Amino acid sequence: MLPILIFFFACHIDKGKTKDEKFVKTYGEILFLTEKFKNDTLKLKEKIDSVLNANQMTMKQIDSLAYVYSKDPKKWAKFFDDVKKYLEDKKLNVQAKKH
């Protein structure tokens, strides 16, 4: 019985981690696109819709997850640290491709 419980718990943690990573990536991409296309709202909407579709998410899900995260200050702070790191890594990758 104990091995089954350990397996179930491990799978649940991995699934939660994957969901968190997906949320970080999607939210980070939305922030990046918002800055990149701040003067072209039509292009911005098109790009955000593309990111949401690629990640099989909706804006309603993003808003809902952000609300849930905001209720837990530690989780909220870690989430934003992860988003910041994602954006910094993305910036480094973009700069590396330019050289």
URPE-V929288 format. One line per field, one symbol per residue. ss: DSSP state (H for helix, E for strand, - for the rest). psi: psi as a letter, one per 20 degrees, with the letter a starting at -180 (. if undefined). A space follows every 50 residues. Layout:
BEGIN
ss = ???
psi = ???
END
This chain:
BEGIN
ss = -HHHHHHHHHHHHHHHHHHHHHHHHHHHHHHHHHHH----HHHHHHHHHH HHHH----HHHHHHHHHHHH--HHHHHHHHHHHHHHHHHHHHHHHHHH-
psi = gghgggggggggggghgggggggggggggggghhghkhjnhghggggghg ggghjlrrhggggggggghiiohghgggghghgggghgggghhghhhh.
END
